[in-house]
Amino acid sequence: MGDIEAPNSNRPRQNVLLSVLPSKEFASSRKGMLLIAEVALSFVSFVCFAASTAAAFVTVPLLEFLAALFLLFAYSTKFNERFKGFLWPLMDFLRCVSASIIFFIISIISVSKYMDISSKAAGIFGFIATIVFALDFYLIFNELAAFLKQGGGGDSNEEPSRNQDEFSDSDSD
C-alpha cells in the first residue's frame, strides 16, 4: 500500500557511524595516524586517571581528547578548508606543544607520587602521549618553517600542506 517510511530496497543504506569516521585516505596519512593516536592515548589516559587516586589530573586528558577529536573531525571532513579565518596549523601547533608539556608534567607526578596501579598506567600512557604530541608539533613546525622559507608568509591565505597531497604521500616520509 505505498508506505512512505518503507525503505527502498534498491538503494544501499549508509551507516550513520561510517559517515562520522575519517576516510581511509586521511586515516592512512601521517597526520591522520597521529591524530588517531592522540585521541586514543588521551582517552586511555583519561580512563586511567579517572580510576586512580590521581583523579585531580583527569581534566587534562579529557580536554586533549576533545581537542584532538575535534581536529580529527575537522581535518577528515575538510572542515578546516571551509573556515579560512582560523590559522589551523598554528592552532594545531599550540595544542600539541601545550599537550606535550602538560602530559609530561602530570605523568611525572602520577608515576612518582601515587602508588596505585592505575596512576602508574596513566603515567605510562601519558609519557607515550607526550612522545606522540611532541612528534606532531615537530612535524607541524617543520611544515610551517618550510612554508615560510618559500615565501608563503606574505599576503597569501593558503595554509601550509593540509591538502590532498599530504593524504596521498603518507608512506614517503
C-alpha positions as CSV (number, residue, x, y, z in Angstrom):
1,M,0.0,0.0,0.0
2,G,2.6,2.7,-0.7
3,D,4.1,3.2,2.8
4,I,6.2,6.4,2.8
5,E,8.5,5.3,5.5
6,A,9.3,1.9,4.0
7,P,13.0,1.8,2.9
8,N,13.7,1.4,-0.8
9,S,15.3,-2.0,-1.2
10,N,17.2,-1.0,-4.4
11,R,19.3,1.6,-2.6
12,P,22.1,0.6,-0.2
13,R,21.8,2.1,3.3
14,Q,24.7,4.1,4.5
15,N,25.5,3.6,8.1
16,V,25.5,6.8,10.1
17,L,28.6,5.8,12.1
18,L,30.6,5.4,8.9
19,S,29.8,9.0,7.8
20,V,31.4,10.3,11.0
21,L,34.5,8.2,10.8
22,P,37.5,9.6,8.9
23,S,38.1,8.5,5.3
24,K,40.6,5.7,4.6
25,E,42.9,8.1,2.8
26,F,43.0,10.5,5.7
27,A,43.3,7.8,8.3
28,S,46.3,6.3,6.5
29,S,48.1,9.7,6.2
30,R,50.7,10.7,8.7
31,K,48.5,13.5,10.2
32,G,45.6,11.1,10.4
33,M,47.6,8.4,12.2
34,L,49.0,11.0,14.6
35,L,45.5,12.4,15.4
36,I,44.0,8.9,15.9
37,A,46.9,8.0,18.2
38,E,46.4,11.3,20.1
39,V,42.7,10.6,20.5
40,A,43.3,7.0,21.7
41,L,46.1,7.8,24.1
42,S,44.2,10.8,25.6
43,F,41.1,8.6,26.1
44,V,43.1,5.7,27.7
45,S,44.9,8.2,29.9
46,F,41.6,9.8,30.9
47,V,40.1,6.5,31.9
48,C,43.2,5.5,33.9
49,F,43.3,8.8,35.7
50,A,39.5,8.6,36.4
51,A,40.1,5.2,38.1
52,S,43.1,6.2,40.1
53,T,43.8,8.2,43.2
54,A,45.3,10.9,41.0
55,A,41.9,11.9,39.8
56,A,42.8,15.5,40.0
57,F,44.6,15.1,36.7
58,V,41.6,13.8,34.8
59,T,40.9,17.2,33.2
60,V,44.0,17.4,31.1
61,P,43.5,14.1,29.2
62,L,39.8,14.9,28.8
63,L,40.4,18.3,27.2
64,E,43.1,17.0,25.0
65,F,40.9,14.1,24.0
66,L,38.1,16.5,23.0
67,A,40.5,18.9,21.2
68,A,42.2,16.0,19.2
69,L,38.8,14.6,18.4
70,F,37.6,17.9,17.1
71,L,40.7,18.3,14.9
72,L,40.4,14.8,13.7
73,F,36.8,15.5,12.6
74,A,37.8,18.9,11.1
75,Y,40.7,17.6,9.1
76,S,38.9,14.4,7.9
77,T,35.8,16.2,6.8
78,K,37.8,19.2,5.4
79,F,36.1,21.5,7.8
80,N,39.3,23.5,8.1
81,E,39.1,24.4,4.3
82,R,35.7,26.0,4.7
83,F,36.8,28.3,7.6
84,K,39.9,30.1,6.4
85,G,39.6,32.7,9.2
86,F,41.3,30.4,11.7
87,L,45.0,29.7,11.5
88,W,44.6,25.9,11.7
89,P,48.2,24.9,11.6
90,L,49.1,27.4,14.3
91,M,46.2,26.3,16.4
92,D,47.2,22.6,16.0
93,F,50.8,23.5,16.8
94,L,49.9,25.3,20.0
95,R,47.6,22.4,21.0
96,C,50.4,19.9,20.5
97,V,53.0,22.0,22.4
98,S,50.8,22.6,25.4
99,A,49.6,19.0,25.4
100,S,53.1,17.5,25.3
101,I,54.3,19.8,28.1
102,I,51.3,19.2,30.4
103,F,51.1,15.5,29.7
104,F,54.8,15.2,30.6
105,I,54.4,17.1,33.9
106,I,51.3,15.2,35.0
107,S,52.9,11.9,34.0
108,I,56.0,12.5,36.1
109,I,53.8,13.5,39.1
110,S,51.4,10.5,38.7
111,V,54.3,8.0,38.4
112,S,56.4,9.4,41.2
113,K,53.8,10.5,43.8
114,Y,51.0,8.0,43.5
115,M,51.4,4.3,44.3
116,D,48.3,2.6,42.8
117,I,48.5,0.7,39.5
118,S,46.0,2.9,37.6
119,S,48.1,6.0,38.4
120,K,51.2,4.3,37.1
121,A,49.3,3.2,34.0
122,A,48.0,6.7,33.4
123,G,51.6,8.0,33.8
124,I,52.9,5.5,31.3
125,F,50.2,6.3,28.7
126,G,50.9,10.0,29.4
127,F,54.5,9.5,28.6
128,I,53.6,7.8,25.3
129,A,51.1,10.6,24.6
130,T,53.9,13.1,25.3
131,I,56.0,11.5,22.6
132,V,53.1,11.4,20.1
133,F,52.2,15.1,20.7
134,A,55.9,16.1,20.6
135,L,56.3,14.3,17.2
136,D,53.2,16.0,15.9
137,F,54.4,19.5,16.9
138,Y,57.8,18.8,15.5
139,L,56.3,17.8,12.1
140,I,53.9,20.8,12.1
141,F,56.9,23.1,13.0
142,N,58.9,21.8,10.1
143,E,55.9,22.3,7.7
144,L,55.4,25.8,8.9
145,A,59.1,26.6,8.6
146,A,59.3,25.2,5.1
147,F,56.2,27.2,4.2
148,L,57.7,30.5,5.5
149,K,61.0,29.8,3.8
150,Q,59.2,29.5,0.5
151,G,57.8,33.0,0.9
152,G,54.3,31.8,1.9
153,G,54.1,34.2,4.8
154,G,53.0,37.1,2.6
155,D,49.5,38.1,1.6
156,S,48.5,34.6,0.7
157,N,45.6,33.0,2.6
158,E,46.7,29.4,1.9
159,E,47.8,27.1,4.7
160,P,50.9,25.0,4.6
161,S,50.2,21.5,3.4
162,R,46.9,20.1,4.8
163,N,45.9,19.5,1.2
164,Q,45.2,16.4,-0.8
165,D,49.0,15.9,-1.5
166,E,49.6,15.2,2.2
167,F,47.0,12.4,2.3
168,S,48.4,10.6,-0.7
169,D,52.1,10.5,0.3
170,S,51.8,9.1,3.7
171,D,54.4,6.3,3.2
172,S,57.1,8.5,1.6
173,D,58.2,10.1,4.9
